[in-house]
Structure formats: C-alpha cells, structure tokens
Amino acid sequence: MSAKWRVGGPRLTKWRAVLLLVLMTVLVIFFSFHSTRGTFSFLASKVVLMDANGLVPGENVSTEVSTPKSELEPHANQDWNLYHPSNLDQLWIIMTKRILVRRLGFHDTRSSSYPSVVFNCMYDDRPELPHLKKFYSLLTFRNGSKACIPLEYWAHNGDYMHTRNTYTEIYYNYILRTESSVSEPPLQGQISFDPDCHSLSKTIPIKDNTTDRKYTYGVCLHKSIYNLTEPEMLVHWVELNLALGVEFMTIYLQNGYIPESYYTLMIPYIKRGIVEVLDWGLRPPVIPGYTKFWGQTAVITECIYRNMYRVKYLGLYDLDEFIIPGNLRTVPELIKKFEKETPAALNAASYGATNVFYYKSNEHLPRMNESLLASQCPKMSVPRYYTFNMRNKHVRPFVNKIIVKPKAVISVWTHFALKWMPGYTKEKYFTFDDAQLRHYRVPEKPGFLKTPLTVNSFTLDRYYNDTVMGIIRHACRKKN
C-alpha cells in the first residue's frame, strides 16, 4: 500500500495542489466581493421571520448604502428622500394592521431646551381609546452609539367635526415624540412595543434638517393626488404658484392610483430644483381600505416637518386653491405688509385667508383674447383660474386655508392649526381686501352653490402672461 502511495503520490499531490489553488482563488474572490457588497447581498437574500405584529425580532441596524434612483432626485444620496418612484416597503412601517409609522423621522430642534425626535404615525385607534399602545424607539447615532427611548403621543390630528363617521376617517394621525431630549441628530431609528427595544421594526431614517436651502415661501399640496383625470392641472397649479412668489413646492402622489404622466409633467420643475414629488402609498395592501383622503392629516404633518427649516412660510392648499393678494402681486409681499401693519401677526403660528368659491363665467379675462394657448398650444386646456371669474357677493367664512410658520406649529388640521410651540398664538386672518383664498372647485360644493348675487373678478389678469408662457414652455411639446 505504501509503495502504491509513493508511486502514485506525485500525481495525486499535483492534482490536489491544483484543486487547492482553484479553491483558494474562489475564496479570495468571494471574500473580496463580500467585503464590498456582501452585506447588501446577504440582506437581500436572507429569510426574515416576523412575529404576530409584523415585527422583525432583534433586527440589526441596516448598513446598506442608499443609491440614487434617479438623477432628478434632490439629496438623492440621503435615505430619507421618499421620492417617486418608491415602493410601499420604503414608505411605511407596518407595526400592526392598525398602526403604521411613516418611514421618515425628524430631528426637531425648534425648542433649544427640548430637542427631540419625531415620528409620523397613522393609527386606527377605534377599539383602543383611551388606552393607546406604548411606543419605544431605538435610536442609532453616527458614532455607532444607541439609545432606547420611550415615545409620547405629542399631538393628535383627526376626528374634527365627527369626520370619522362623515368622511370615513378610519386612521387618525398621531405625532410621536421622544420623552427625553435628544441633542445629537440620530442617523436612524427603529420602533418597538418593548420597553427594552428587543423587538424592533425596520430602520427609519431621521432627517436632521442641516442640508436644506432656505426659502421664504413654499407650498405643499396638502393631500396626495389620487383621483384626477387632468394631469395638466398640476402644471397650471405650479405655474400660478410661481407667479405668486412660491420658491419651492412639495407634491405627494398616491402611487399606483394615477398615471405616470403626472410625474412626467413635473420633471422640468424637478430639474430646476423648485418642485419635489414624493410617493405617499397609504393604500391597500398597507391598509385594508379607504380612510379620509388616504391620510390627508399625515400628509400635512409630514410636509410641515419636512419643511421645518427649509421655508419660513408654508402654504397648505389643494390643487384648485390659491391665496391671492388683493392689491399686491406676490404672497411674500402680502405677508411683509401684513406683519408690518399688524404687529400681533409676528407671534401668530399661522395666517388665514377667507375661502371664496369661484364659478365658471361666460366672461373670460381680457387677455384671453390674445389666445396664446390657442395659437401655440392648441391641445392644452385653459387653466380653470382664467375661466372661473364669478363669485358670490356674500362671502361665507368657511373652509378657509392657512399659511403656517413651520418653526411655530406642532399639529395642523386642514383648515387651521391645532397646536403650536410655546411663545406663539393662534392664526391671524388677512382682511378680505388684502387677500382671499380663491377656490375653483368642480363639482360645486353642496350648500355653497352660487346665488343670483354674483361678482365678476379679473384680478388674475396680472399673472396671465407669466403662467401661460410657463405652460407653453414646459407642457406644450408633450401635448402636441
């Protein structure tokens, strides 16, 4: 046996050496690849076991590197973008079937004595009031340290005027805040029902607000777009807001419910850095069915905290609403005049404008005779705000809209602020002569129908050239 081994030994040793060399080469390549991308590959392929609440027990903090989905995304290297296109898993953390947390938190340093971390929560709390579940958050900081901190229900947004029954508002918006101060901005957080933070949700990036540009006046489309049939209305909305002095706009899409054309029309504005388009995604299968405007209250909350340090004044309007100054051209000019003439406005958390419904009129703006759209962009519809020029003589002070100071407000409902920071007061209203909220609603709102007493107004004539040329520039080629 030994002789056979010695005779055959050299050949066997040679083949073994070759096999060993091949194996070592494979291992070197594998570990080299694994050291650079192995974490991502492993996480993408691992089987994740969740408990009954949909939580990942003891999930480790993610070390994945975010890569830009599109060159159009501002701050695309940040984890907190939520820009379109995003999938539902990137948008919401499902704690239970009735509790969801938006996958974006905020480091709130507006109070120097109580900096905190804030999370945006939607809660079907019907069976549990007043015994809401207790939340905790495991915060991870840039130096690798961690802290498990209880969360408090800081503010509540919903159930105003019995909206739960009238408007099928199943999920209420709760703003969750750390019970102790957090001076350093965390990198990310995880939510848990466990006081020791043992059973954790997936990671939630924390926006620290240090990379924002500073603007005077911005606007949020205060509910996600989900049921429109005229994509060009979005272009009309952007162009008139630009003419009114808006510097930055935040738009939410109910992804999966509307055509991609809504986003496509916004690309020129995204490239200019004046519009951001975010996905909302509060819909089945994330929730079982419809809730009022697919979570409008949480859209408002996120838009305020997202713009907390980006804009000084933030308008919260619908697609058919605009605050129009009476004698001045832009809203920043209006606010400057208002604060100068009304000193108490400086301490107000928000400014309101009286809602006025406008209706279609046979009399168009004088400049409509120039027919810029008809000659250069025949397939583009004329903006509604240039054909709806008739209003009631008697104005009913309902369903007003507001401009908030993001550094002042904590929680805001559709028509007014609910809670604000210490040192501020409730909203102050512009006089009707100074400004009004022009509402171009279709169909007409029941109970607010026009009467024979009407007034024709052509105030918007002053914006015609700017808006129409902008529409032609950005949308006409796509319509022809």
C-alpha positions in Angstrom: 0.0 0.0 0.0 2.8 2.3 0.9 4.6 1.5 -2.4 1.5 2.3 -4.4 1.1 5.6 -2.5 4.7 6.5 -3.2 4.4 5.7 -6.9 1.1 7.5 -7.3 1.9 10.2 -4.8 3.4 12.9 -7.1 0.5 12.8 -9.5 -2.1 12.9 -6.7 -0.2 15.7 -5.0 -0.1 17.7 -8.2 -3.9 17.4 -8.7 -4.6 18.2 -5.1 -2.4 21.3 -5.4 -4.3 22.4 -8.5 -7.6 21.9 -6.7 -6.4 23.7 -3.6 -5.2 26.6 -5.7 -8.6 26.9 -7.5 -10.4 26.7 -4.2 -8.3 29.4 -2.6 -8.8 31.6 -5.7 -12.5 31.3 -5.5 -12.5 32.0 -1.7 -10.3 35.1 -2.3 -12.7 36.4 -4.9 -15.8 35.6 -2.8 -14.5 37.4 0.3 -13.3 40.4 -1.7 -16.7 40.7 -3.2 -18.4 40.1 0.1 -16.4 42.8 1.9 -17.6 45.4 -0.5 -21.1 44.3 -1.4 -21.6 41.2 0.7 -23.7 42.9 3.3 -26.2 44.0 0.7 -26.3 40.6 -1.0 -26.8 38.8 2.3 -29.6 41.1 3.5 -31.3 40.9 0.1 -31.4 37.1 0.2 -31.9 36.3 3.8 -35.2 34.9 5.1 -36.8 37.2 7.7 -39.1 35.8 10.3 -41.6 38.2 11.8 -43.7 38.0 14.9 -47.5 38.3 15.0 -47.3 42.1 14.9 -45.2 42.1 11.7 -42.0 43.0 13.6 -38.5 41.6 13.0 -37.3 40.3 16.4 -33.8 41.7 17.1 -33.3 43.1 13.6 -29.8 44.6 13.2 -29.3 48.1 12.1 -29.1 48.3 8.3 -25.7 49.2 6.9 -26.9 49.3 3.3 -25.7 52.2 1.2 -28.5 54.1 -0.5 -28.0 54.7 -4.2 -29.8 57.3 -6.2 -32.9 56.0 -8.2 -32.8 59.0 -10.5 -30.6 61.9 -11.3 -33.7 64.1 -10.8 -33.8 63.5 -7.1 -32.5 66.3 -4.9 -30.5 64.9 -2.0 -30.6 61.5 -3.7 -27.8 60.2 -1.6 -29.9 60.6 1.5 -32.0 57.7 2.9 -34.9 60.0 3.8 -36.0 61.1 0.4 -39.2 59.1 -0.3 -39.1 60.5 -3.8 -41.0 59.0 -6.7 -40.7 56.2 -7.6 -40.7 54.4 -4.2 -42.2 51.0 -3.3 -44.6 50.6 -0.4 -42.0 49.0 1.8 -39.8 52.1 1.5 -42.7 54.4 2.6 -44.3 52.8 5.6 -43.5 50.6 8.6 -46.4 48.3 9.4 -46.3 47.8 13.2 -49.7 46.0 13.3 -52.7 46.0 10.9 -53.9 49.1 12.7 -50.7 51.0 13.4 -48.4 52.4 10.7 -45.4 54.6 11.0 -44.1 56.7 8.1 -40.6 55.6 7.1 -39.1 59.1 7.8 -38.4 60.7 11.2 -37.3 64.2 12.1 -34.8 65.7 14.5 -36.8 68.6 15.9 -34.5 71.3 17.4 -37.1 74.2 17.4 -37.0 74.1 21.2 -33.5 74.7 22.4 -34.4 73.3 25.8 -36.0 70.1 24.4 -34.6 68.9 21.1 -36.4 65.7 20.2 -37.0 63.1 17.5 -40.5 63.0 15.9 -42.3 60.2 14.1 -45.4 60.4 11.9 -48.0 57.7 12.9 -51.3 56.6 11.4 -53.5 54.7 14.0 -56.8 53.0 13.7 -57.5 53.6 17.3 -61.2 52.9 17.5 -61.1 49.8 19.8 -58.3 51.2 22.0 -59.1 54.7 23.0 -58.1 55.9 25.5 -55.6 53.1 26.0 -53.2 53.6 23.2 -50.2 51.3 22.8 -46.9 52.5 24.3 -44.1 53.0 21.8 -40.3 53.0 22.2 -37.6 53.9 19.7 -34.1 52.6 19.4 -32.0 55.5 18.1 -28.7 54.9 16.4 -26.2 57.8 16.2 -23.4 58.5 13.7 -20.7 57.4 16.2 -22.4 53.9 16.5 -23.9 54.5 19.9 -27.6 53.6 20.6 -30.3 54.7 23.0 -33.7 53.1 23.7 -36.2 56.0 24.5 -39.9 55.9 25.2 -42.2 57.9 22.9 -45.1 60.1 23.9 -48.2 61.0 21.9 -47.3 64.6 21.4 -50.2 65.7 19.2 -53.4 64.2 17.7 -54.9 65.2 14.3 -58.3 63.8 13.4 -61.9 63.4 14.5 -62.7 67.1 14.0 -66.5 67.6 13.5 -67.1 63.9 13.6 -65.0 63.2 10.4 -64.7 59.5 11.4 -68.3 58.8 10.5 -69.0 61.5 8.0 -65.8 61.1 5.8 -64.8 57.5 6.7 -61.7 58.7 8.6 -60.6 55.3 9.9 -56.9 56.2 10.7 -56.0 59.2 12.8 -52.7 61.0 12.7 -50.6 60.9 15.8 -47.2 62.7 16.2 -44.9 60.6 18.3 -42.0 62.4 20.2 -39.2 61.1 22.3 -40.0 61.5 26.0 -36.4 62.7 26.7 -34.4 65.3 24.8 -32.1 64.2 22.0 -29.5 66.8 21.3 -27.5 65.0 18.7 -29.2 64.1 15.4 -29.6 60.3 15.1 -28.8 58.5 11.9 -31.9 56.3 12.1 -34.5 54.9 14.5 -36.5 51.7 15.0 -39.9 51.4 16.7 -40.8 48.8 19.3 -43.6 48.0 21.8 -40.9 46.5 24.1 -39.5 48.8 26.9 -36.0 47.3 26.3 -36.3 47.7 22.5 -35.8 44.0 21.9 -38.4 43.5 19.2 -37.7 46.1 16.5 -39.2 47.4 13.3 -37.2 48.0 10.2 -35.0 51.1 10.3 -36.4 54.6 9.8 -34.0 57.3 8.5 -34.0 60.5 10.6 -33.9 63.8 8.7 -31.6 66.3 10.5 -32.6 69.4 8.6 -29.0 70.6 8.2 -28.7 70.3 4.4 -31.8 72.4 3.4 -31.7 75.5 1.3 -33.5 78.4 2.9 -36.7 79.8 1.2 -39.1 82.5 2.2 -42.3 81.0 0.8 -43.1 77.4 -0.1 -46.3 75.4 -0.7 -47.5 71.9 0.0 -50.2 70.1 -2.0 -51.9 69.1 1.3 -53.2 65.7 0.2 -51.9 63.1 -2.1 -53.1 63.1 -5.7 -55.1 60.0 -6.4 -58.3 60.7 -8.4 -57.6 63.4 -11.0 -58.3 63.0 -14.7 -56.5 66.1 -15.9 -52.7 65.9 -15.4 -52.2 69.4 -16.9 -54.0 70.8 -13.8 -50.7 70.1 -11.9 -48.8 72.2 -14.4 -51.4 75.0 -14.0 -51.0 74.8 -10.2 -47.2 75.0 -10.3 -47.1 78.0 -12.8 -49.6 80.2 -10.9 -47.8 79.4 -7.6 -44.5 80.5 -9.2 -46.2 83.7 -10.3 -47.4 84.2 -6.8 -43.8 84.1 -5.4 -43.6 80.5 -4.3 -40.0 79.3 -4.3 -40.4 75.6 -3.5 -43.3 73.1 -3.8 -43.9 69.7 -2.3 -46.2 67.3 -4.1 -47.5 63.9 -3.0 -48.6 61.2 -5.4 -50.8 58.2 -4.4 -48.5 55.9 -6.4 -50.3 53.1 -8.1 -53.6 55.1 -8.3 -52.7 57.7 -11.0 -50.8 57.6 -14.4 -47.1 58.2 -14.6 -47.9 61.3 -16.7 -48.4 63.3 -13.5 -44.8 62.8 -12.6 -43.5 63.2 -16.1 -45.0 66.7 -16.4 -43.1 67.7 -13.2 -39.7 66.6 -14.5 -38.8 70.1 -15.9 -39.6 71.7 -12.5 -37.7 69.0 -10.6 -34.6 69.7 -12.7 -34.9 73.4 -11.8 -35.0 72.5 -8.1 -38.4 74.1 -7.4 -40.5 71.0 -7.1 -40.2 67.7 -5.2 -42.5 64.8 -6.0 -42.9 62.2 -3.2 -44.8 58.9 -3.1 -47.4 58.5 -0.4 -48.5 54.9 -0.6 -51.1 54.8 2.2 -53.4 52.3 0.4 -54.1 48.6 0.2 -52.2 46.4 1.0 -50.7 48.8 3.5 -54.1 49.4 5.0 -57.3 47.4 4.4 -59.3 50.1 2.7 -60.2 53.7 2.3 -59.6 56.3 5.0 -60.3 60.0 4.6 -58.4 61.3 1.6 -56.0 58.4 2.1 -54.5 60.0 5.2 -54.5 63.7 4.5 -53.7 64.7 8.1 -50.5 62.7 7.9 -49.6 64.3 4.6 -49.9 67.7 6.3 -47.8 66.6 9.2 -45.0 65.3 7.1 -44.9 68.3 4.8 -44.6 70.7 7.8 -41.8 68.7 9.4 -40.1 68.1 6.1 -40.0 71.8 5.5 -39.4 72.8 9.2 -36.1 74.5 8.4 -36.4 74.9 4.7 -39.1 77.6 4.4 -40.1 80.5 6.6 -43.8 80.4 5.5 -45.6 77.3 4.1 -48.9 77.3 2.4 -51.2 74.3 2.7 -53.6 74.1 -0.2 -55.4 71.8 -2.6 -54.9 71.7 -6.3 -57.8 74.1 -7.0 -56.9 76.6 -4.3 -54.7 79.7 -4.2 -54.2 82.6 -1.8 -54.4 85.7 -4.0 -53.3 89.1 -2.7 -55.8 91.9 -3.3 -53.5 94.7 -4.4 -50.1 93.2 -4.3 -48.6 90.7 -6.8 -47.0 88.1 -4.6 -47.7 86.4 -1.3 -44.3 87.3 0.3 -45.2 90.9 -0.4 -48.6 90.3 1.2 -47.0 88.8 4.4 -44.4 91.5 4.7 -47.1 94.2 4.6 -49.4 92.3 7.0 -46.6 91.8 9.6 -45.7 95.5 9.3 -49.3 96.7 9.8 -50.4 94.0 12.3 -47.6 93.6 14.9 -49.6 90.8 16.6 -49.1 88.7 13.5 -45.4 88.3 14.3 -46.4 85.9 17.2 -49.1 84.1 15.3 -48.3 80.5 14.3 -50.2 80.8 11.0 -52.1 83.2 8.7 -55.5 82.5 7.3 -57.4 83.7 4.2 -61.2 83.6 3.7 -62.4 81.0 1.3 -64.3 82.2 -1.8 -65.8 79.8 -4.3 -65.4 80.9 -7.9 -67.6 79.6 -10.7 -67.3 79.3 -14.5 -68.2 82.5 -16.3 -69.0 83.5 -19.8 -66.7 86.4 -19.4 -63.0 85.4 -19.7 -60.1 87.5 -18.7 -59.4 90.4 -21.0 -56.0 89.0 -22.0 -57.7 85.7 -23.1 -58.4 87.4 -26.4 -54.7 87.2 -27.1 -55.2 83.4 -27.3 -51.6 82.5 -26.6 -52.6 78.9 -25.7 -54.9 78.5 -28.6 -52.2 79.6 -31.1 -49.1 77.9 -29.6 -50.5 75.0 -27.6 -54.0 74.1 -29.0 -54.2 70.8 -27.2 -53.6 72.3 -23.8 -56.7 73.2 -21.8 -57.0 76.8 -20.4 -56.4 77.0 -16.7 -59.5 76.9 -14.6 -58.5 80.0 -12.8 -58.7 82.0 -16.0 -62.3 80.9 -16.9 -63.8 80.8 -13.4 -64.3 84.5 -12.7 -67.6 84.7 -10.9 -68.2 84.6 -7.2 -70.9 85.2 -4.6 -71.3 88.7 -3.5 -71.9 87.4 0.1 -68.8 85.5 1.2 -69.4 82.7 3.7 -66.4 82.4 6.1 -66.0 78.6 5.9 -63.3 76.1 4.8 -60.5 78.7 4.9 -56.9 77.7 4.3 -53.7 78.8 6.0 -50.1 79.7 5.6 -48.2 78.2 8.6 -44.8 79.1 10.1 -43.1 75.6 10.2 -41.0 76.7 13.1 -44.1 77.5 15.1 -46.7 74.8 14.5 -46.8 71.3 16.0 -50.0 69.9 14.6 -52.3 71.3 11.8 -55.7 70.2 10.6 -57.0 71.0 7.0 -58.2 74.5 7.9 -56.4 75.7 11.0 -53.5 75.0 13.4 -54.4 72.7 16.3 -51.2 73.0 18.4 -48.2 75.3 18.3 -44.9 75.9 20.0 -44.6 78.0 23.3 -44.5 81.7 22.6 -46.8 81.6 19.6 -50.5 82.3 19.3 -53.3 81.0 17.1 -53.7 82.2 13.5 -54.3 85.8 12.3 -56.5 86.4 9.3 -55.8 88.6 6.3 -58.6 91.1 5.7 -60.8 90.2 2.7 -59.5 93.2 0.8 -55.9 92.2 1.5 -56.2 88.5 0.3 -58.7 85.7 -0.3 -58.4 82.0 -0.9 -59.8 81.5 -4.4 -61.4 78.1 -4.7 -62.0 76.8 -8.2 -63.9 73.7 -7.2 -65.5 71.2 -9.6 -68.1 69.9 -8.9 -69.6 72.7 -6.9 -69.7 72.0 -3.1 -73.2 71.3 -1.8 -74.5 74.0 0.4 -72.1 76.6 -1.2 -73.8 77.0 -4.5 -73.8 80.4 -6.2 -76.7 82.8 -5.8 -78.0 85.3 -8.3 -75.9 87.9 -6.5 -72.5 87.5 -8.2 -69.4 89.5 -8.8 -67.0 89.1 -11.7 -63.4 89.4 -10.8 -60.4 89.7 -13.2 -57.7 90.1 -10.7 -55.7 87.2 -12.1 -55.2 89.0 -15.4 -51.9 90.3 -14.0 -50.5 86.7 -13.9 -51.7 85.7 -17.4 -48.5 86.2 -19.5 -46.2 84.6 -16.9 -48.3 81.5 -16.3 -49.3 80.9 -19.9 -45.7 81.2 -21.2 -44.6 78.8 -18.5 -47.3 76.3 -19.5 -46.2 76.6 -23.1 -42.6 76.1 -22.2 -43.0 73.1 -20.0 -46.0 71.2 -21.2 -46.9 72.1 -24.8 -44.5 69.8 -26.6 -45.8 66.9 -24.6 -49.4 67.6 -25.5 -48.8 68.1 -29.3 
